[in-house]
Amino acid sequence: MYSSLVHFAAEGPIEETIKRVWASLWTLRAFTEREFHKIDHRAIATEIEFLATTDGVLKIMQARPWLD
């Protein structure tokens, strides 16, 4: 339902990737999915994880706390 992204240094500042992940909470698809499952839009949250890999790539992922 929400975006999980991989950030590459060549893409520029990491802040832009974080903004894209956060913005995915507010897409029509995400809104519709919450409506379907009767999830309060004001009660949602996101978690952004930073995972460094052996090849130096920083992965930015998003968790859905109500599904874990």
Secondary structure, 3 states (H helix, E strand, C coil): CCCCEEECHHHCCHHHHHHHHHHHHHCHHHHHHHHHCCCCHHHCCCEEEEEECCCCCEEEEEECHHHC
